[in-house]
Amino acid sequence: MECPVLEVFDIETGERFSPLEGHAGQVQALALSPDGDRFASVADDGFVRVWDSISLECVWTAKAHEGKAADVTFCGNEAVITVGADGDGRLWDVV
């Protein structure tokens, strides 16, 4: 079984950057921080990951939900809200 990846593309050239690996399940949602400096992802593995938009490195991660993590959104630039497939919502400080 292949490891799920996030594929990132340059919006001006369409060039594909190296895939971002980290989740052990299908990615369910992405969110961009208001300042555009970071983006967050959640997946079937229950993890939330925050990535630097320039370096494309994972800068923060947490096991957000025991089951699937279904959605994510930024709350300002320093926190994310995740929702599990069971409807449970959580607020995370990602500084």
C-alpha positions in Angstrom: 0.0 0.0 0.0 1.4 3.4 -0.9 1.8 6.1 1.7 -0.6 9.0 1.1 1.0 12.3 0.0 0.1 15.9 -0.5 0.9 17.2 -3.9 1.8 20.9 -4.1 2.0 22.9 -7.3 3.2 26.4 -8.2 0.1 28.4 -9.2 2.0 30.5 -11.8 3.9 27.7 -13.6 2.0 24.6 -12.7 5.3 23.0 -11.7 4.9 20.1 -9.2 7.0 20.3 -6.1 8.2 17.2 -4.3 5.2 15.5 -2.6 4.7 16.1 1.1 4.7 12.9 3.1 3.5 12.4 6.6 0.0 11.2 6.9 -0.7 7.5 7.1 -4.2 7.9 5.7 -6.1 9.7 3.0 -6.0 13.5 3.4 -9.5 14.8 4.0 -9.1 18.6 4.2 -6.6 21.5 3.9 -6.7 25.0 5.2 -4.5 28.1 4.5 -3.7 30.4 7.4 -5.0 34.0 7.0 -1.4 35.3 6.4 -0.6 32.6 3.9 2.5 31.5 5.8 1.2 28.1 6.7 -1.3 25.5 5.7 -2.9 22.6 7.7 -4.0 19.1 6.7 -6.1 16.4 8.4 -6.4 12.8 7.4 -7.9 9.4 8.0 -5.0 8.7 10.4 -6.5 11.2 12.9 -3.6 13.6 12.7 -3.5 17.3 12.0 -0.3 18.7 10.5 0.8 22.3 9.9 3.2 23.0 7.0 5.3 26.0 6.2 4.1 27.4 2.9 7.6 28.4 1.7 9.8 25.5 2.8 7.0 22.9 2.6 8.2 21.4 5.9 5.9 20.1 8.6 6.3 22.5 11.5 3.7 21.1 13.9 1.7 17.9 14.3 -0.7 16.3 16.8 -3.0 13.3 17.0 -6.2 15.2 16.8 -8.8 12.4 16.8 -8.9 8.7 17.6 -10.8 8.1 14.3 -10.7 10.0 11.1 -10.1 13.8 11.1 -12.6 15.2 8.7 -12.0 18.9 8.5 -9.7 21.7 9.6 -9.7 25.5 9.6 -7.4 28.2 10.9 -8.6 30.4 13.8 -6.3 33.4 13.2 -2.7 32.6 12.4 -1.9 30.7 15.6 -4.6 28.1 16.1 -6.5 25.5 14.1 -9.9 23.9 14.7 -10.3 20.2 13.7 -13.4 18.2 13.4 -13.4 14.4 13.7 -15.6 12.1 11.6 -17.6 11.6 14.8 -18.5 15.3 15.0 -16.1 16.1 17.8 -14.4 19.5 17.4 -11.1 20.6 19.0 -9.1 23.8 19.1 -5.3 23.6 18.8 -2.6 26.2 19.6 -0.1 25.7 16.8 2.6 28.3 17.7 
